[in-house]
Amino acid sequence: MDEIDRKLVRALQEDATLSHAALAERVGASPTSCWRRIKALEEAGVLMKPVRLVDPQAVARGVSVMLQIRAKSHDPEARRELETYLRGRPEIMECYSMSGEWDYLMRIVVADVAGYERFLMRELLNHPNVATSASHFAMSQVKYTTALPV
């Protein structure tokens, strides 16, 4: 990636709806060059699909919980089944396999504490490979970004 590519990536992370003409003006290249560069960045896997970010409060998903879980088994098949289950849960916005004391760390979004309790007690803790969990409720959001520094 050269400097024009980096400028394109930064601009698109701020606003994926910018026209090629607007992008060209921002990065100092022609609209056609921007289009070619964007296509090349997509093909290289640098740029993924464009999306619109949604305000969680506006759609009644204002409670964020950081959840750690420990698996009962680290057998490859048991992990695969658990990870398939985790990927399928709409409440789970992010999930990471971790080193250290806990096996997974995830960010859960729900409407309220009762909704989280239902998810945790009736769903997640009933999975055959979940041993235990620890929940941490976010009091406020200090920083949130989807833009990577490039």
C-alpha positions in Angstrom: 0.0 0.0 0.0 1.3 3.4 -0.9 0.3 6.7 0.7 -2.7 7.2 -1.7 -4.0 3.8 -0.8 -3.6 4.7 2.9 -5.5 8.0 2.4 -8.2 6.1 0.6 -8.5 3.5 3.4 -8.6 6.3 6.0 -11.3 8.2 4.1 -13.5 5.1 3.5 -13.2 4.2 7.2 -14.7 7.6 8.0 -17.4 7.5 5.4 -17.9 4.6 3.1 -20.6 6.5 1.1 -18.1 9.0 -0.4 -18.3 9.1 -4.2 -15.2 8.4 -6.3 -15.0 12.1 -7.1 -15.1 13.1 -3.5 -12.5 10.5 -2.6 -10.3 11.7 -5.5 -10.4 15.2 -4.2 -9.5 14.0 -0.7 -6.5 11.8 -1.7 -5.2 13.8 -4.7 -5.9 11.3 -7.4 -8.4 10.9 -10.3 -11.8 9.3 -9.8 -10.8 6.5 -12.2 -7.6 5.9 -10.3 -9.5 5.8 -7.0 -12.0 3.3 -8.4 -9.1 1.0 -9.6 -7.3 1.3 -6.3 -10.5 0.5 -4.3 -11.1 -2.6 -6.5 -7.5 -3.7 -5.9 -7.7 -3.2 -2.2 -11.0 -5.2 -2.1 -9.4 -8.0 -4.1 -6.4 -8.0 -1.8 -8.7 -8.3 1.2 -7.7 -5.0 2.7 -11.1 -3.5 2.2 -14.1 -5.6 3.3 -17.8 -5.0 2.7 -19.2 -1.5 3.4 -21.7 -1.3 6.2 -23.7 1.4 8.1 -23.1 1.7 11.8 -26.2 1.7 14.0 -26.7 3.5 17.3 -27.4 0.8 19.9 -29.6 3.2 21.9 -31.8 3.9 18.9 -32.6 0.2 18.5 -33.0 -0.6 22.2 -29.6 -2.4 22.6 -28.1 0.1 25.0 -26.6 -2.4 27.5 -23.1 -3.6 26.7 -21.5 -6.5 28.7 -18.0 -7.9 28.5 -18.3 -11.6 29.1 -15.5 -14.1 29.7 -16.2 -17.8 29.5 -14.2 -20.9 30.3 -14.8 -24.1 28.3 -15.2 -27.5 29.8 -13.2 -29.1 27.1 -10.5 -28.0 24.7 -11.0 -31.0 22.4 -11.0 -29.6 18.8 -14.5 -30.9 18.1 -15.9 -29.4 21.3 -14.3 -26.0 20.6 -15.6 -26.1 17.0 -19.1 -26.7 18.2 -18.9 -24.0 20.8 -17.5 -21.5 18.3 -20.2 -22.3 15.8 -22.8 -21.6 18.6 -21.1 -18.3 19.6 -21.0 -17.1 16.0 -24.7 -17.8 15.6 -25.8 -15.7 18.6 -27.0 -12.2 17.5 -26.3 -10.7 21.0 -22.6 -11.4 20.6 -21.1 -8.5 18.7 -17.5 -9.6 19.1 -15.8 -12.8 20.3 -12.2 -13.6 20.8 -10.4 -16.8 21.7 -8.0 -15.8 24.4 -4.8 -16.9 26.1 -4.7 -17.0 29.8 -7.2 -17.9 32.5 -10.4 -17.4 30.3 -10.9 -19.1 27.0 -13.2 -16.5 25.3 -13.9 -12.8 25.7 -16.9 -11.3 24.0 -19.0 -8.1 23.8 -22.7 -8.7 24.3 -25.3 -6.1 23.5 -28.9 -6.3 24.9 -31.8 -4.1 25.7 -31.6 -4.4 29.4 -30.2 -6.4 32.3 -33.1 -8.8 32.3 -32.4 -9.6 28.6 -28.8 -10.3 29.5 -29.8 -12.6 32.3 -32.1 -14.5 30.0 -29.3 -14.9 27.4 -26.7 -15.9 30.0 -28.8 -18.2 32.2 -31.1 -19.8 29.6 -28.8 -20.0 26.6 -25.1 -19.6 27.1 -24.6 -21.4 30.4 -26.7 -24.3 29.1 -24.3 -25.0 26.3 -22.6 -28.3 27.0 -19.1 -26.9 26.6 -19.4 -23.8 28.8 -18.0 -24.3 32.3 -18.3 -20.9 33.9 -18.5 -17.2 33.1 -17.7 -13.7 34.4 -19.7 -10.6 33.3 -18.6 -7.0 33.4 -21.2 -4.3 32.6 -20.1 -1.2 30.8 -21.1 1.9 32.6 -20.4 4.2 29.7 -18.6 4.2 26.4 -15.4 6.2 26.6 -14.2 5.4 23.0 -15.6 3.4 20.1 -14.2 3.2 16.7 -14.1 0.8 13.8 -11.3 2.8 12.0 -7.9 1.1 12.1 -4.9 3.3 12.1 -3.3 3.0 8.7 
